[in-house]
Amino acid sequence: MDLIHIEALELSARIGVPEEERAVPQRLTINLTLQPSADFRALSDTIEKTVNYFEVARAVQAIARERPRCLLETLGEDISAALLKGFALQAVEIELRKYILPDTAHVAVRLRREK
């Protein structure tokens, strides 16, 4: 199985259960593991035949900014659905991190979705 991985992509999102928390954009990070539809051996060193990870990163950042959400889980679902719809992927795994709780490095949600 061939995979593309993006580690610790910085996001900005209005997210949180209390309204006050959603009032100001927060820093989030995401780890993405993408399973392309095409096997790497079939790429012929041509970007058009693969998943452009620059475009994936920009799409994920735009989704995070597009509207406020209460739950990190909802943002994770929105991102995975958009990536599976918009890119030639068989599956996507994400870990979405939020830096909100005192005395913790982060809280995270993880999910895997397939076409």
Biopython code that builds the backbone (N, CA, C, O; Angstrom):
import numpy as np
from Bio.PDB.StructureBuilder import StructureBuilder

atoms = [
    (1, "MET", "N", (0.839, -1.172, 0.000)),
    (1, "MET", "CA", (0.000, 0.000, 0.000)),
    (1, "MET", "C", (0.890, 1.243, 0.000)),
    (1, "MET", "O", (1.745, 1.391, 0.873)),
    (2, "ASP", "N", (0.698, 2.128, -0.960)),
    (2, "ASP", "CA", (1.468, 3.360, -1.062)),
    (2, "ASP", "C", (0.722, 4.484, -0.347)),
    (2, "ASP", "O", (-0.496, 4.614, -0.471)),
    (3, "LEU", "N", (1.471, 5.293, 0.401)),
    (3, "LEU", "CA", (0.857, 6.343, 1.214)),
    (3, "LEU", "C", (1.599, 7.660, 1.054)),
    (3, "LEU", "O", (2.800, 7.683, 0.783)),
    (4, "ILE", "N", (0.874, 8.748, 1.224)),
    (4, "ILE", "CA", (1.445, 10.095, 1.319)),
    (4, "ILE", "C", (1.118, 10.596, 2.720)),
    (4, "ILE", "O", (-0.022, 10.483, 3.172)),
    (5, "HIS", "N", (2.114, 11.148, 3.408)),
    (5, "HIS", "CA", (1.894, 11.612, 4.783)),
    (5, "HIS", "C", (2.265, 13.081, 4.904)),
    (5, "HIS", "O", (3.319, 13.505, 4.430)),
    (6, "ILE", "N", (1.402, 13.847, 5.537)),
    (6, "ILE", "CA", (1.657, 15.261, 5.857)),
    (6, "ILE", "C", (1.617, 15.361, 7.383)),
    (6, "ILE", "O", (0.615, 15.011, 8.007)),
    (7, "GLU", "N", (2.694, 15.832, 7.971)),
    (7, "GLU", "CA", (2.822, 15.869, 9.432)),
    (7, "GLU", "C", (2.720, 17.293, 9.969)),
    (7, "GLU", "O", (3.417, 18.195, 9.505)),
    (8, "ALA", "N", (1.846, 17.482, 10.948)),
    (8, "ALA", "CA", (1.729, 18.729, 11.722)),
    (8, "ALA", "C", (1.436, 19.953, 10.859)),
    (8, "ALA", "O", (2.055, 21.004, 11.025)),
    (9, "LEU", "N", (0.490, 19.806, 9.943)),
    (9, "LEU", "CA", (0.042, 20.956, 9.153)),
    (9, "LEU", "C", (-0.689, 21.924, 10.078)),
    (9, "LEU", "O", (-1.591, 21.524, 10.814)),
    (10, "GLU", "N", (-0.301, 23.186, 10.040)),
    (10, "GLU", "CA", (-0.898, 24.214, 10.892)),
    (10, "GLU", "C", (-2.250, 24.656, 10.328)),
    (10, "GLU", "O", (-2.386, 24.923, 9.134)),
    (11, "LEU", "N", (-3.251, 24.727, 11.220)),
    (11, "LEU", "CA", (-4.588, 25.176, 10.850)),
    (11, "LEU", "C", (-5.024, 26.278, 11.808)),
    (11, "LEU", "O", (-4.509, 26.393, 12.920)),
    (12, "SER", "N", (-5.976, 27.080, 11.360)),
    (12, "SER", "CA", (-6.611, 28.083, 12.202)),
    (12, "SER", "C", (-8.111, 27.877, 12.068)),
    (12, "SER", "O", (-8.646, 27.870, 10.959)),
    (13, "ALA", "N", (-8.795, 27.706, 13.212)),
    (13, "ALA", "CA", (-10.230, 27.418, 13.165)),
    (13, "ALA", "C", (-10.940, 28.021, 14.366)),
    (13, "ALA", "O", (-10.391, 28.118, 15.463)),
    (14, "ARG", "N", (-12.158, 28.414, 14.121)),
    (14, "ARG", "CA", (-13.041, 28.835, 15.220)),
    (14, "ARG", "C", (-13.772, 27.579, 15.670)),
    (14, "ARG", "O", (-14.692, 27.103, 15.006)),
    (15, "ILE", "N", (-13.343, 27.053, 16.812)),
    (15, "ILE", "CA", (-13.848, 25.753, 17.249)),
    (15, "ILE", "C", (-13.953, 25.713, 18.765)),
    (15, "ILE", "O", (-13.098, 26.249, 19.469)),
    (16, "GLY", "N", (-14.999, 25.078, 19.259)),
    (16, "GLY", "CA", (-15.185, 24.918, 20.695)),
    (16, "GLY", "C", (-16.654, 24.918, 21.049)),
    (16, "GLY", "O", (-17.479, 25.460, 20.313)),
    (17, "VAL", "N", (-16.976, 24.319, 22.161)),
    (17, "VAL", "CA", (-18.373, 24.232, 22.584)),
    (17, "VAL", "C", (-18.890, 25.585, 23.080)),
    (17, "VAL", "O", (-19.943, 26.026, 22.619)),
    (18, "PRO", "N", (-18.197, 26.258, 23.993)),
    (18, "PRO", "CA", (-18.716, 27.573, 24.395)),
    (18, "PRO", "C", (-18.526, 28.609, 23.278)),
    (18, "PRO", "O", (-17.535, 28.586, 22.547)),
    (19, "GLU", "N", (-19.476, 29.490, 23.172)),
    (19, "GLU", "CA", (-19.420, 30.544, 22.148)),
    (19, "GLU", "C", (-18.144, 31.384, 22.268)),
    (19, "GLU", "O", (-17.560, 31.792, 21.264)),
    (20, "GLU", "N", (-17.723, 31.636, 23.511)),
    (20, "GLU", "CA", (-16.522, 32.442, 23.736)),
    (20, "GLU", "C", (-15.289, 31.779, 23.139)),
    (20, "GLU", "O", (-14.382, 32.463, 22.664)),
    (21, "GLU", "N", (-15.254, 30.464, 23.163)),
    (21, "GLU", "CA", (-14.106, 29.737, 22.600)),
    (21, "GLU", "C", (-14.073, 29.851, 21.076)),
    (21, "GLU", "O", (-13.001, 29.910, 20.474)),
    (22, "ARG", "N", (-15.245, 29.883, 20.464)),
    (22, "ARG", "CA", (-15.329, 30.010, 19.000)),
    (22, "ARG", "C", (-15.134, 31.443, 18.518)),
    (22, "ARG", "O", (-14.992, 31.673, 17.317)),
    (23, "ALA", "N", (-15.125, 32.397, 19.422)),
    (23, "ALA", "CA", (-15.039, 33.817, 19.045)),
    (23, "ALA", "C", (-13.694, 34.168, 18.411)),
    (23, "ALA", "O", (-13.616, 35.088, 17.597)),
    (24, "VAL", "N", (-12.647, 33.452, 18.773)),
    (24, "VAL", "CA", (-11.300, 33.749, 18.281)),
    (24, "VAL", "C", (-10.737, 32.489, 17.622)),
    (24, "VAL", "O", (-10.853, 31.401, 18.187)),
    (25, "PRO", "N", (-10.133, 32.613, 16.445)),
    (25, "PRO", "CA", (-9.525, 31.431, 15.814)),
    (25, "PRO", "C", (-8.445, 30.813, 16.707)),
    (25, "PRO", "O", (-7.664, 31.520, 17.345)),
    (26, "GLN", "N", (-8.421, 29.497, 16.734)),
    (26, "GLN", "CA", (-7.436, 28.755, 17.515)),
    (26, "GLN", "C", (-6.464, 28.032, 16.591)),
    (26, "GLN", "O", (-6.773, 27.720, 15.441)),
    (27, "ARG", "N", (-5.290, 27.782, 17.134)),
    (27, "ARG", "CA", (-4.294, 26.988, 16.419)),
    (27, "ARG", "C", (-4.617, 25.514, 16.609)),
    (27, "ARG", "O", (-4.805, 25.041, 17.730)),
    (28, "LEU", "N", (-4.678, 24.797, 15.492)),
    (28, "LEU", "CA", (-4.814, 23.353, 15.469)),
    (28, "LEU", "C", (-3.701, 22.813, 14.589)),
    (28, "LEU", "O", (-3.124, 23.554, 13.793)),
    (29, "THR", "N", (-3.396, 21.536, 14.723)),
    (29, "THR", "CA", (-2.520, 20.874, 13.761)),
    (29, "THR", "C", (-3.180, 19.572, 13.339)),
    (29, "THR", "O", (-3.992, 18.993, 14.061)),
    (30, "ILE", "N", (-2.805, 19.134, 12.147)),
    (30, "ILE", "CA", (-3.364, 17.895, 11.623)),
    (30, "ILE", "C", (-2.259, 17.058, 10.996)),
    (30, "ILE", "O", (-1.375, 17.578, 10.314)),
    (31, "ASN", "N", (-2.325, 15.767, 11.237)),
    (31, "ASN", "CA", (-1.492, 14.790, 10.547)),
    (31, "ASN", "C", (-2.406, 14.052, 9.581)),
    (31, "ASN", "O", (-3.460, 13.549, 9.971)),
    (32, "LEU", "N", (-2.004, 13.991, 8.343)),
    (32, "LEU", "CA", (-2.799, 13.353, 7.291)),
    (32, "LEU", "C", (-2.019, 12.199, 6.683)),
    (32, "LEU", "O", (-0.850, 12.355, 6.329)),
    (33, "THR", "N", (-2.650, 11.059, 6.562)),
    (33, "THR", "CA", (-2.081, 9.953, 5.813)),
    (33, "THR", "C", (-3.072, 9.620, 4.707)),
    (33, "THR", "O", (-4.218, 9.250, 4.964)),
    (34, "LEU", "N", (-2.605, 9.759, 3.474)),
    (34, "LEU", "CA", (-3.451, 9.621, 2.295)),
    (34, "LEU", "C", (-3.079, 8.363, 1.524)),
    (34, "LEU", "O", (-1.905, 8.104, 1.263)),
    (35, "GLN", "N", (-4.087, 7.593, 1.167)),
    (35, "GLN", "CA", (-3.856, 6.428, 0.319)),
    (35, "GLN", "C", (-4.383, 6.757, -1.075)),
    (35, "GLN", "O", (-5.593, 6.734, -1.305)),
    (36, "PRO", "N", (-3.474, 7.066, -2.011)),
    (36, "PRO", "CA", (-3.897, 7.428, -3.360)),
    (36, "PRO", "C", (-4.547, 6.259, -4.092)),
    (36, "PRO", "O", (-4.309, 5.094, -3.774)),
    (37, "SER", "N", (-5.360, 6.595, -5.063)),
    (37, "SER", "CA", (-5.982, 5.571, -5.908)),
    (37, "SER", "C", (-4.958, 4.886, -6.796)),
    (37, "SER", "O", (-5.086, 3.697, -7.090)),
    (38, "ALA", "N", (-3.937, 5.629, -7.228)),
    (38, "ALA", "CA", (-2.913, 5.081, -8.128)),
    (38, "ALA", "C", (-1.712, 4.570, -7.343)),
    (38, "ALA", "O", (-1.264, 5.195, -6.382)),
    (39, "ASP", "N", (-1.210, 3.437, -7.767)),
    (39, "ASP", "CA", (0.014, 2.871, -7.236)),
    (39, "ASP", "C", (1.185, 3.760, -7.676)),
    (39, "ASP", "O", (1.200, 4.234, -8.812)),
    (40, "PHE", "N", (2.148, 3.987, -6.807)),
    (40, "PHE", "CA", (3.286, 4.856, -7.139)),
    (40, "PHE", "C", (4.047, 4.382, -8.380)),
    (40, "PHE", "O", (4.629, 5.197, -9.095)),
    (41, "ARG", "N", (4.047, 3.090, -8.637)),
    (41, "ARG", "CA", (4.761, 2.575, -9.809)),
    (41, "ARG", "C", (4.136, 3.056, -11.120)),
    (41, "ARG", "O", (4.785, 3.008, -12.165)),
    (42, "ALA", "N", (2.896, 3.514, -11.077)),
    (42, "ALA", "CA", (2.192, 3.946, -12.290)),
    (42, "ALA", "C", (2.302, 5.455, -12.538)),
    (42, "ALA", "O", (1.667, 5.963, -13.462)),
    (43, "LEU", "N", (3.073, 6.169, -11.754)),
    (43, "LEU", "CA", (3.091, 7.631, -11.830)),
    (43, "LEU", "C", (3.952, 8.211, -12.941)),
    (43, "LEU", "O", (3.699, 9.333, -13.380)),
    (44, "SER", "N", (4.939, 7.502, -13.400)),
    (44, "SER", "CA", (5.835, 7.982, -14.460)),
    (44, "SER", "C", (6.437, 9.349, -14.156)),
    (44, "SER", "O", (6.678, 10.140, -15.068)),
    (45, "ASP", "N", (6.681, 9.630, -12.872)),
    (45, "ASP", "CA", (7.286, 10.898, -12.459)),
    (45, "ASP", "C", (6.475, 12.106, -12.933)),
    (45, "ASP", "O", (7.037, 13.145, -13.278)),
    (46, "THR", "N", (5.152, 11.957, -12.947)),
    (46, "THR", "CA", (4.252, 13.007, -13.433)),
    (46, "THR", "C", (3.283, 13.402, -12.330)),
    (46, "THR", "O", (2.533, 12.563, -11.830)),
    (47, "ILE", "N", (3.294, 14.673, -11.946)),
    (47, "ILE", "CA", (2.465, 15.124, -10.830)),
    (47, "ILE", "C", (0.967, 14.964, -11.110)),
    (47, "ILE", "O", (0.184, 14.758, -10.183)),
    (48, "GLU", "N", (0.574, 15.055, -12.353)),
    (48, "GLU", "CA", (-0.849, 14.919, -12.696)),
    (48, "GLU", "C", (-1.398, 13.522, -12.395)),
    (48, "GLU", "O", (-2.612, 13.332, -12.319)),
    (49, "LYS", "N", (-0.510, 12.557, -12.226)),
    (49, "LYS", "CA", (-0.946, 11.186, -11.961)),
    (49, "LYS", "C", (-0.981, 10.850, -10.466)),
    (49, "LYS", "O", (-1.350, 9.739, -10.086)),
    (50, "THR", "N", (-0.597, 11.805, -9.629)),
    (50, "THR", "CA", (-0.577, 11.551, -8.192)),
    (50, "THR", "C", (-1.492, 12.531, -7.479)),
    (50, "THR", "O", (-2.171, 13.335, -8.117)),
    (51, "VAL", "N", (-1.507, 12.464, -6.168)),
    (51, "VAL", "CA", (-2.246, 13.413, -5.337)),
    (51, "VAL", "C", (-1.275, 14.531, -4.984)),
    (51, "VAL", "O", (-0.246, 14.294, -4.351)),
    (52, "ASN", "N", (-1.607, 15.742, -5.394)),
    (52, "ASN", "CA", (-0.751, 16.898, -5.153)),
    (52, "ASN", "C", (-0.889, 17.313, -3.681)),
    (52, "ASN", "O", (-1.895, 17.908, -3.294)),
    (53, "TYR", "N", (0.109, 17.001, -2.879)),
    (53, "TYR", "CA", (-0.013, 17.256, -1.442)),
    (53, "TYR", "C", (-0.032, 18.745, -1.107)),
    (53, "TYR", "O", (-0.545, 19.119, -0.052)),
    (54, "PHE", "N", (0.505, 19.600, -1.962)),
    (54, "PHE", "CA", (0.396, 21.049, -1.752)),
    (54, "PHE", "C", (-1.074, 21.461, -1.832)),
    (54, "PHE", "O", (-1.552, 22.223, -0.991)),
    (55, "GLU", "N", (-1.786, 20.963, -2.834)),
    (55, "GLU", "CA", (-3.208, 21.273, -2.983)),
    (55, "GLU", "C", (-4.026, 20.689, -1.830)),
    (55, "GLU", "O", (-4.971, 21.324, -1.361)),
    (56, "VAL", "N", (-3.676, 19.503, -1.376)),
    (56, "VAL", "CA", (-4.363, 18.896, -0.230)),
    (56, "VAL", "C", (-4.198, 19.797, 0.999)),
    (56, "VAL", "O", (-5.174, 20.087, 1.692)),
    (57, "ALA", "N", (-2.980, 20.235, 1.266)),
    (57, "ALA", "CA", (-2.716, 21.078, 2.431)),
    (57, "ALA", "C", (-3.516, 22.367, 2.377)),
    (57, "ALA", "O", (-4.100, 22.778, 3.381)),
    (58, "ARG", "N", (-3.550, 23.004, 1.225)),
    (58, "ARG", "CA", (-4.306, 24.262, 1.091)),
    (58, "ARG", "C", (-5.808, 24.018, 1.249)),
    (58, "ARG", "O", (-6.504, 24.837, 1.848)),
    (59, "ALA", "N", (-6.306, 22.921, 0.728)),
    (59, "ALA", "CA", (-7.728, 22.586, 0.859)),
    (59, "ALA", "C", (-8.093, 22.365, 2.330)),
    (59, "ALA", "O", (-9.130, 22.843, 2.789)),
    (60, "VAL", "N", (-7.255, 21.653, 3.058)),
    (60, "VAL", "CA", (-7.524, 21.384, 4.473)),
    (60, "VAL", "C", (-7.518, 22.688, 5.271)),
    (60, "VAL", "O", (-8.378, 22.885, 6.130)),
    (61, "GLN", "N", (-6.575, 23.570, 5.005)),
    (61, "GLN", "CA", (-6.534, 24.857, 5.706)),
    (61, "GLN", "C", (-7.789, 25.683, 5.414)),
    (61, "GLN", "O", (-8.325, 26.333, 6.312)),
    (62, "ALA", "N", (-8.256, 25.660, 4.175)),
    (62, "ALA", "CA", (-9.465, 26.403, 3.810)),
    (62, "ALA", "C", (-10.702, 25.831, 4.508)),
    (62, "ALA", "O", (-11.551, 26.589, 4.978)),
    (63, "ILE", "N", (-10.809, 24.520, 4.579)),
    (63, "ILE", "CA", (-11.947, 23.883, 5.251)),
    (63, "ILE", "C", (-11.972, 24.280, 6.731)),
    (63, "ILE", "O", (-13.037, 24.568, 7.277)),
    (64, "ALA", "N", (-10.820, 24.295, 7.370)),
    (64, "ALA", "CA", (-10.751, 24.656, 8.792)),
    (64, "ALA", "C", (-11.206, 26.093, 9.022)),
    (64, "ALA", "O", (-11.810, 26.391, 10.052)),
    (65, "ARG", "N", (-10.924, 26.984, 8.077)),
    (65, "ARG", "CA", (-11.273, 28.405, 8.215)),
    (65, "ARG", "C", (-12.701, 28.729, 7.804)),
    (65, "ARG", "O", (-13.217, 29.781, 8.181)),
    (66, "GLU", "N", (-13.358, 27.855, 7.039)),
    (66, "GLU", "CA", (-14.598, 28.227, 6.356)),
    (66, "GLU", "C", (-15.773, 28.559, 7.262)),
    (66, "GLU", "O", (-16.590, 29.408, 6.907)),
    (67, "ARG", "N", (-15.886, 27.914, 8.429)),
    (67, "ARG", "CA", (-17.021, 28.203, 9.316)),
    (67, "ARG", "C", (-16.711, 27.721, 10.731)),
    (67, "ARG", "O", (-15.893, 26.821, 10.918)),
    (68, "PRO", "N", (-17.361, 28.316, 11.717)),
    (68, "PRO", "CA", (-17.170, 27.848, 13.094)),
    (68, "PRO", "C", (-17.805, 26.462, 13.294)),
    (68, "PRO", "O", (-18.795, 26.116, 12.649)),
    (69, "ARG", "N", (-17.214, 25.692, 14.194)),
    (69, "ARG", "CA", (-17.735, 24.376, 14.568)),
    (69, "ARG", "C", (-17.590, 24.217, 16.069)),
    (69, "ARG", "O", (-16.686, 24.786, 16.682)),
    (70, "CYS", "N", (-18.485, 23.441, 16.653)),
    (70, "CYS", "CA", (-18.374, 23.144, 18.087)),
    (70, "CYS", "C", (-17.362, 22.041, 18.341)),
    (70, "CYS", "O", (-16.573, 22.129, 19.282)),
    (71, "LEU", "N", (-17.376, 21.010, 17.518)),
    (71, "LEU", "CA", (-16.604, 19.809, 17.820)),
    (71, "LEU", "C", (-15.428, 19.579, 16.875)),
    (71, "LEU", "O", (-15.532, 19.783, 15.666)),
    (72, "LEU", "N", (-14.333, 19.158, 17.443)),
    (72, "LEU", "CA", (-13.169, 18.730, 16.677)),
    (72, "LEU", "C", (-13.547, 17.546, 15.779)),
    (72, "LEU", "O", (-13.053, 17.423, 14.658)),
    (73, "GLU", "N", (-14.417, 16.692, 16.281)),
    (73, "GLU", "CA", (-14.884, 15.530, 15.529)),
    (73, "GLU", "C", (-15.586, 15.938, 14.231)),
    (73, "GLU", "O", (-15.414, 15.297, 13.194)),
    (74, "THR", "N", (-16.378, 17.009, 14.302)),
    (74, "THR", "CA", (-17.086, 17.512, 13.115)),
    (74, "THR", "C", (-16.100, 18.023, 12.076)),
    (74, "THR", "O", (-16.246, 17.741, 10.887)),
    (75, "LEU", "N", (-15.102, 18.768, 12.516)),
    (75, "LEU", "CA", (-14.087, 19.256, 11.591)),
    (75, "LEU", "C", (-13.356, 18.081, 10.943)),
    (75, "LEU", "O", (-13.087, 18.108, 9.742)),
    (76, "GLY", "N", (-13.036, 17.061, 11.716)),
    (76, "GLY", "CA", (-12.383, 15.871, 11.162)),
    (76, "GLY", "C", (-13.229, 15.202, 10.091)),
    (76, "GLY", "O", (-12.709, 14.802, 9.050)),
    (77, "GLU", "N", (-14.520, 15.078, 10.335)),
    (77, "GLU", "CA", (-15.424, 14.486, 9.342)),
    (77, "GLU", "C", (-15.503, 15.354, 8.088)),
    (77, "GLU", "O", (-15.484, 14.837, 6.971)),
    (78, "ASP", "N", (-15.592, 16.665, 8.269)),
    (78, "ASP", "CA", (-15.667, 17.583, 7.116)),
    (78, "ASP", "C", (-14.412, 17.481, 6.257)),
    (78, "ASP", "O", (-14.497, 17.456, 5.030)),
    (79, "ILE", "N", (-13.260, 17.424, 6.894)),
    (79, "ILE", "CA", (-11.995, 17.336, 6.158)),
    (79, "ILE", "C", (-11.903, 16.012, 5.407)),
    (79, "ILE", "O", (-11.577, 15.996, 4.220)),
    (80, "SER", "N", (-12.183, 14.915, 6.080)),
    (80, "SER", "CA", (-12.056, 13.613, 5.417)),
    (80, "SER", "C", (-13.034, 13.485, 4.252)),
    (80, "SER", "O", (-12.667, 12.962, 3.199)),
    (81, "ALA", "N", (-14.263, 13.948, 4.419)),
    (81, "ALA", "CA", (-15.251, 13.872, 3.324)),
    (81, "ALA", "C", (-14.806, 14.700, 2.121)),
    (81, "ALA", "O", (-14.922, 14.254, 0.979)),
    (82, "ALA", "N", (-14.299, 15.899, 2.376)),
    (82, "ALA", "CA", (-13.862, 16.765, 1.276)),
    (82, "ALA", "C", (-12.665, 16.178, 0.533)),
    (82, "ALA", "O", (-12.597, 16.258, -0.694)),
    (83, "LEU", "N", (-11.734, 15.595, 1.258)),
    (83, "LEU", "CA", (-10.557, 15.019, 0.612)),
    (83, "LEU", "C", (-10.930, 13.807, -0.236)),
    (83, "LEU", "O", (-10.425, 13.653, -1.348)),
    (84, "LEU", "N", (-11.802, 12.951, 0.275)),
    (84, "LEU", "CA", (-12.216, 11.770, -0.498)),
    (84, "LEU", "C", (-13.005, 12.171, -1.743)),
    (84, "LEU", "O", (-12.932, 11.501, -2.773)),
    (85, "LYS", "N", (-13.755, 13.260, -1.645)),
    (85, "LYS", "CA", (-14.534, 13.731, -2.789)),
    (85, "LYS", "C", (-13.668, 14.477, -3.809)),
    (85, "LYS", "O", (-13.877, 14.344, -5.015)),
    (86, "GLY", "N", (-12.704, 15.254, -3.330)),
    (86, "GLY", "CA", (-11.971, 16.164, -4.200)),
    (86, "GLY", "C", (-10.651, 15.660, -4.760)),
    (86, "GLY", "O", (-10.078, 16.288, -5.651)),
    (87, "PHE", "N", (-10.162, 14.538, -4.251)),
    (87, "PHE", "CA", (-8.866, 14.030, -4.682)),
    (87, "PHE", "C", (-8.964, 12.543, -4.991)),
    (87, "PHE", "O", (-9.868, 11.862, -4.506)),
    (88, "ALA", "N", (-8.037, 12.043, -5.796)),
    (88, "ALA", "CA", (-8.018, 10.627, -6.186)),
    (88, "ALA", "C", (-7.436, 9.791, -5.045)),
    (88, "ALA", "O", (-6.278, 9.373, -5.081)),
    (89, "LEU", "N", (-8.270, 9.563, -4.038)),
    (89, "LEU", "CA", (-7.855, 8.836, -2.844)),
    (89, "LEU", "C", (-8.739, 7.624, -2.617)),
    (89, "LEU", "O", (-9.939, 7.650, -2.890)),
    (90, "GLN", "N", (-8.128, 6.566, -2.114)),
    (90, "GLN", "CA", (-8.885, 5.394, -1.663)),
    (90, "GLN", "C", (-9.286, 5.545, -0.205)),
    (90, "GLN", "O", (-10.362, 5.108, 0.205)),
    (91, "ALA", "N", (-8.402, 6.175, 0.577)),
    (91, "ALA", "CA", (-8.649, 6.321, 2.006)),
    (91, "ALA", "C", (-7.860, 7.506, 2.554)),
    (91, "ALA", "O", (-6.876, 7.951, 1.962)),
    (92, "VAL", "N", (-8.316, 7.998, 3.691)),
    (92, "VAL", "CA", (-7.626, 9.081, 4.398)),
    (92, "VAL", "C", (-7.679, 8.779, 5.892)),
    (92, "VAL", "O", (-8.710, 8.371, 6.427)),
    (93, "GLU", "N", (-6.541, 8.991, 6.548)),
    (93, "GLU", "CA", (-6.461, 8.902, 8.007)),
    (93, "GLU", "C", (-6.028, 10.265, 8.509)),
    (93, "GLU", "O", (-5.113, 10.878, 7.958)),
    (94, "ILE", "N", (-6.690, 10.738, 9.560)),
    (94, "ILE", "CA", (-6.286, 12.028, 10.120)),
    (94, "ILE", "C", (-6.175, 11.940, 11.636)),
    (94, "ILE", "O", (-6.879, 11.172, 12.292)),
    (95, "GLU", "N", (-5.284, 12.737, 12.156)),
    (95, "GLU", "CA", (-5.222, 13.022, 13.586)),
    (95, "GLU", "C", (-5.256, 14.543, 13.689)),
    (95, "GLU", "O", (-4.359, 15.232, 13.203)),
    (96, "LEU", "N", (-6.297, 15.051, 14.324)),
    (96, "LEU", "CA", (-6.520, 16.486, 14.446)),
    (96, "LEU", "C", (-6.279, 16.880, 15.899)),
    (96, "LEU", "O", (-6.927, 16.358, 16.806)),
    (97, "ARG", "N", (-5.343, 17.804, 16.116)),
    (97, "ARG", "CA", (-4.931, 18.181, 17.473)),
    (97, "ARG", "C", (-5.364, 19.598, 17.824)),
    (97, "ARG", "O", (-5.316, 20.517, 17.006)),
    (98, "LYS", "N", (-5.789, 19.735, 19.083)),
    (98, "LYS", "CA", (-6.213, 21.026, 19.623)),
    (98, "LYS", "C", (-5.421, 21.275, 20.901)),
    (98, "LYS", "O", (-5.210, 20.360, 21.697)),
    (99, "TYR", "N", (-4.989, 22.510, 21.091)),
    (99, "TYR", "CA", (-4.113, 22.866, 22.212)),
    (99, "TYR", "C", (-4.898, 23.756, 23.177)),
    (99, "TYR", "O", (-4.703, 24.971, 23.223)),
    (100, "ILE", "N", (-5.784, 23.129, 23.942)),
    (100, "ILE", "CA", (-6.713, 23.901, 24.757)),
    (100, "ILE", "C", (-6.672, 23.563, 26.245)),
    (100, "ILE", "O", (-6.836, 24.455, 27.077)),
    (101, "LEU", "N", (-6.456, 22.298, 26.597)),
    (101, "LEU", "CA", (-6.509, 21.911, 28.002)),
    (101, "LEU", "C", (-5.195, 22.219, 28.712)),
    (101, "LEU", "O", (-4.118, 21.900, 28.209)),
    (102, "PRO", "N", (-5.292, 22.838, 29.879)),
    (102, "PRO", "CA", (-4.063, 23.060, 30.649)),
    (102, "PRO", "C", (-3.488, 21.709, 31.095)),
    (102, "PRO", "O", (-4.212, 20.725, 31.249)),
    (103, "ASP", "N", (-2.210, 21.695, 31.290)),
    (103, "ASP", "CA", (-1.496, 20.506, 31.784)),
    (103, "ASP", "C", (-1.529, 19.334, 30.802)),
    (103, "ASP", "O", (-1.331, 18.188, 31.208)),
    (104, "THR", "N", (-1.776, 19.603, 29.513)),
    (104, "THR", "CA", (-1.709, 18.556, 28.490)),
    (104, "THR", "C", (-0.931, 19.096, 27.293)),
    (104, "THR", "O", (-0.893, 20.305, 27.062)),
    (105, "ALA", "N", (-0.323, 18.210, 26.547)),
    (105, "ALA", "CA", (0.334, 18.627, 25.304)),
    (105, "ALA", "C", (-0.727, 18.995, 24.268)),
    (105, "ALA", "O", (-0.606, 20.004, 23.574)),
    (106, "HIS", "N", (-1.763, 18.168, 24.174)),
    (106, "HIS", "CA", (-2.864, 18.421, 23.247)),
    (106, "HIS", "C", (-3.960, 17.391, 23.483)),
    (106, "HIS", "O", (-3.758, 16.387, 24.167)),
    (107, "VAL", "N", (-5.123, 17.662, 22.902)),
    (107, "VAL", "CA", (-6.163, 16.642, 22.773)),
    (107, "VAL", "C", (-6.293, 16.367, 21.281)),
    (107, "VAL", "O", (-5.997, 17.236, 20.461)),
    (108, "ALA", "N", (-6.732, 15.175, 20.928)),
    (108, "ALA", "CA", (-6.787, 14.831, 19.507)),
    (108, "ALA", "C", (-7.956, 13.909, 19.214)),
    (108, "ALA", "O", (-8.426, 13.170, 20.079)),
    (109, "VAL", "N", (-8.414, 13.972, 17.969)),
    (109, "VAL", "CA", (-9.327, 12.968, 17.438)),
    (109, "VAL", "C", (-8.618, 12.311, 16.270)),
    (109, "VAL", "O", (-7.875, 12.960, 15.535)),
    (110, "ARG", "N", (-8.853, 11.022, 16.105)),
    (110, "ARG", "CA", (-8.282, 10.271, 14.985)),
    (110, "ARG", "C", (-9.416, 9.576, 14.261)),
    (110, "ARG", "O", (-10.358, 9.074, 14.874)),
    (111, "LEU", "N", (-9.305, 9.558, 12.943)),
    (111, "LEU", "CA", (-10.297, 8.826, 12.158)),
    (111, "LEU", "C", (-9.707, 8.350, 10.857)),
    (111, "LEU", "O", (-8.726, 8.898, 10.355)),
    (112, "ARG", "N", (-10.329, 7.314, 10.318)),
    (112, "ARG", "CA", (-9.970, 6.771, 9.009)),
    (112, "ARG", "C", (-11.270, 6.624, 8.234)),
    (112, "ARG", "O", (-12.251, 6.073, 8.734)),
    (113, "ARG", "N", (-11.261, 7.122, 7.016)),
    (113, "ARG", "CA", (-12.432, 7.005, 6.141)),
    (113, "ARG", "C", (-11.970, 6.496, 4.785)),
    (113, "ARG", "O", (-10.882, 6.835, 4.321)),
    (114, "GLU", "N", (-12.807, 5.678, 4.155)),
    (114, "GLU", "CA", (-12.514, 5.107, 2.844)),
    (114, "GLU", "C", (-13.635, 5.417, 1.882)),
    (114, "GLU", "O", (-14.771, 5.672, 2.283)),
    (115, "LYS", "N", (-13.296, 5.391, 0.589)),
    (115, "LYS", "CA", (-14.340, 5.556, -0.437)),
    (115, "LYS", "C", (-15.196, 4.326, -0.478)),
    (115, "LYS", "O", (-16.135, 4.254, -1.271)),
]
sb = StructureBuilder()
sb.init_structure("model")
sb.init_model(0)
sb.init_chain("A")
sb.init_seg("    ")
for serial, (resi, resn, name, xyz) in enumerate(atoms, 1):
    if name == "N":
        sb.init_residue(resn, " ", resi, " ")
    sb.init_atom(name, np.array(xyz, "f"), 0.0, 1.0, " ", f" {name:<3s}", serial, name[0])
structure = sb.get_structure()
